[in-house]
Amino acid sequence: MNEKTVLKQSVILFIIGFIIFSIVGIGLKNISYPLGFLLGYIFNTIVFYVIIFTSDMILNLKKSTSLIILMNIGKLVIYAIGFLFAIFFPDIFNIIGVFFGYMITKFSIIIGNYVSNRR
């Protein structure tokens, strides 16, 4: 499965998840649920592009130990920034929404593999 397919499927899952978190937000009269989900998805997409960039650099450079370490630390920093936004601004971003936003790419990979294996 290539990255374009994963990104297309993640957009579909994002729309479904955003609708669900919007319904939850309307039910609880709190806009932070869909905004947290949106923030998590944006940061997750950035991390996915970092993974793609890291993979390309590993294949091109062959000497990649320090690059792998640096990029993994970079991914963790990006994830931490998203969670820190949710912690410091709980009225704007819900931490549960951010967490599920982070999981969209993983869910799209799992669903894509499940669908391709069933065919």
Secondary structure by P-SEA (a helix, b strand, c coil): ccaaaaaaaaaaaaaaaaaaaaaaaaaaccaaaaaaaaaaaaaaaaaaaaaaaaaaaaacccccaaaaaaaaaaaaaaaaaaaaaaaaccccccaaaaaaaaaaaaaaaaaaaaaaaac
